[in-house]
């Protein structure tokens, strides 16, 4: 039996078959919800991830403004939570 941890091998296999982006999106959505809290989640209408950009659509102008002030902090904390640099931009609509 190999001494390698299973997660890196599974990640490599999923990337080879093109599933990593979908898994990253699911992980990012869960991390976003945990990071921003219930109030923002309640007003978040959609979350999508593509080409290292996390797209978040909110239904409140005031919350959009507040979230935009925290943009860099959110990107940093999401990447820390996931253990690698996945998100490079946060697009808030």
ABEGO torsion letter per residue (X at the ends): XBABBAAAAAAAAAAAAGAAAAAAAAAAAAAAAAAAEAAAAAABABBBBBGGBBBBBBABAAAAAAAAAAAAAAAAAAAAAAGBBABABBBBX
